[in-house]
Amino acid sequence: LLENLLFWSRTQRGTIEFQPKNITLNEKITKVISLQKMSADKKKIDLVSSVDPNLVLFADPEMLLTILRNLISNAIKFSYPGGIVLITDEIGLSETVISVIDNGVGISVEDKEKLFRIDIHHSTSGTSEESGSGLGLILCRELIEKHKGKIWVESEPGKGSTFKFTIPNNIQ
């Protein structure tokens, strides 16, 4: 929470420079998985990436780490013990879609509309009563928009959630 709050306040003050460069997506996912492993292990959740190991994106490395950390952390939080969190990629002509998929509690239509909005406070406890601030997804949206991408969720209550975001394919 503190890391998200500090990062978000710096984005609001304009003190974070957008510094994209060519990065290997799989390296960033591997780093986040290693950071989240202890939380996942507590709930016996498998973290699996099927991302192309050679996929290079033109993105800000710190912003991308923050986005992935928030989405994977949320997927763990809302997954049932013994579940799986899967990270995938879909490489298109103009953009790449990165998905973080869980088989957890899912999200109602009403709650989906509140997720990425700063003007509505929305936070829900995880399957093991983990708490949240509601700030992580707002921060993700802002960071993805700095990349000229977009974020959305596909979900149904009881059927898990898939958070997807795009990063344009303009490799330098």
C-alpha positions in Angstrom: 0.0 0.0 0.0 2.7 2.5 1.0 4.7 1.8 -2.2 1.6 2.3 -4.3 0.6 5.4 -2.5 4.1 6.9 -2.9 4.3 6.0 -6.6 0.8 7.3 -7.2 1.5 10.6 -5.5 4.6 11.1 -7.6 2.6 10.5 -10.8 0.1 13.1 -9.6 2.8 15.7 -9.0 4.4 14.9 -12.3 7.7 13.9 -10.7 7.9 10.4 -12.4 9.4 10.5 -15.8 8.2 8.1 -18.4 11.4 6.4 -19.5 10.5 3.6 -21.9 13.1 1.3 -23.3 13.3 -2.2 -24.9 12.7 -4.8 -22.2 12.0 -8.5 -22.1 8.5 -8.9 -20.7 9.3 -12.4 -19.3 12.2 -11.0 -17.2 9.8 -8.6 -15.5 7.2 -11.3 -14.9 9.8 -13.7 -13.5 10.9 -10.9 -11.1 7.4 -10.2 -9.9 6.6 -14.0 -9.5 9.7 -14.4 -7.3 8.5 -11.4 -5.2 5.0 -12.8 -4.9 6.0 -16.4 -4.3 5.7 -16.3 -0.5 2.1 -14.9 -0.7 1.2 -17.5 -3.3 2.8 -20.4 -1.4 0.8 -19.4 1.8 -2.4 -20.1 -0.2 -0.9 -23.0 -2.3 -1.5 -21.0 -5.5 0.6 -21.8 -8.5 2.0 -18.8 -10.4 2.4 -19.7 -14.1 3.6 -17.6 -17.0 3.1 -18.7 -20.6 4.6 -15.5 -22.0 6.9 -15.7 -25.0 10.4 -15.7 -23.4 11.7 -13.6 -26.3 8.9 -11.0 -26.3 10.4 -7.5 -26.2 8.3 -4.5 -25.3 9.1 -0.8 -25.4 8.0 0.2 -21.9 9.1 1.9 -18.7 10.6 -0.9 -16.7 9.6 0.4 -13.2 6.1 1.2 -14.3 5.7 -2.2 -15.9 6.9 -3.9 -12.7 4.4 -1.9 -10.6 1.5 -2.8 -13.0 2.5 -6.5 -12.9 3.0 -6.5 -9.2 -0.4 -5.0 -8.5 -2.3 -7.3 -10.9 -0.5 -10.5 -9.8 -0.9 -9.6 -6.1 -4.6 -9.0 -6.6 -5.0 -12.3 -8.5 -3.4 -14.1 -5.5 -5.6 -12.2 -3.0 -8.8 -13.1 -4.7 -7.9 -16.7 -5.6 -9.0 -19.6 -3.5 -6.3 -21.7 -1.8 -5.1 -24.3 -4.3 -5.8 -22.1 -7.3 -3.7 -20.9 -10.2 -2.7 -17.5 -11.5 -1.7 -17.5 -15.2 0.0 -14.7 -17.1 -0.3 -14.8 -20.9 0.5 -12.6 -23.9 -1.3 -12.1 -27.2 1.0 -10.4 -29.7 -1.0 -8.4 -32.3 0.0 -6.2 -35.2 -0.1 -2.9 -33.3 -0.2 -3.9 -29.6 0.5 -6.7 -27.2 -2.2 -7.8 -24.7 -1.0 -9.1 -21.4 -3.5 -11.0 -19.3 -3.4 -12.0 -15.6 -6.0 -14.7 -15.1 -7.2 -16.2 -11.8 -9.9 -18.7 -10.9 -11.0 -16.9 -7.8 -14.1 -15.2 -6.6 -14.8 -13.1 -9.7 -16.4 -9.6 -9.8 -20.0 -8.5 -10.2 -21.0 -6.1 -13.1 -21.7 -3.4 -10.5 -18.2 -3.7 -9.0 -16.5 -3.9 -12.3 -17.7 -0.3 -13.0 -16.0 1.0 -9.8 -12.6 -0.6 -10.2 -10.5 1.9 -12.1 -12.2 5.1 -10.8 -10.5 7.5 -8.4 -13.8 9.2 -7.5 -15.3 6.0 -6.0 -13.7 4.1 -3.1 -13.9 0.4 -3.8 -12.0 -2.2 -1.9 -12.9 -5.8 -1.1 -11.3 -8.4 1.2 -9.5 -11.3 -0.3 -10.4 -15.0 0.1 -8.2 -15.2 3.2 -9.4 -11.8 4.5 -6.5 -9.9 2.9 -7.1 -6.2 2.9 -6.6 -3.7 0.1 -6.9 0.1 -0.5 -8.4 0.2 -4.0 -5.5 2.3 -5.1 -3.6 -0.4 -7.0 -5.9 -0.7 -10.0 -6.2 3.1 -10.3 -2.4 3.3 -10.3 -2.2 0.5 -13.0 -4.7 2.4 -15.2 -2.7 5.6 -15.0 0.6 3.9 -15.7 -0.8 1.9 -18.6 -2.3 5.1 -20.1 1.2 6.7 -19.9 2.2 3.9 -22.3 -0.8 4.7 -24.5 -2.4 1.4 -23.6 -5.7 0.4 -21.9 -6.8 -1.9 -19.1 -10.0 -3.8 -18.6 -11.4 -6.8 -16.7 -13.4 -9.7 -17.9 -15.1 -11.5 -15.0 -18.2 -13.2 -13.5 -18.9 -13.9 -9.9 -17.7 -17.3 -8.9 -15.7 -17.8 -12.2 -12.5 -15.8 -11.6 -11.2 -12.7 -13.3 -9.0 -11.9 -16.3 -7.3 -8.5 -16.1 -6.0 -7.4 -19.5 -3.9 -4.5 -20.5 -2.2 -3.4 -23.8 1.2 -2.0 -24.6 1.7 -0.7 -28.1 4.2 -2.5 -30.3 6.5 0.4 -31.1 9.9 -1.1 -30.3 12.7 1.4 -30.6 
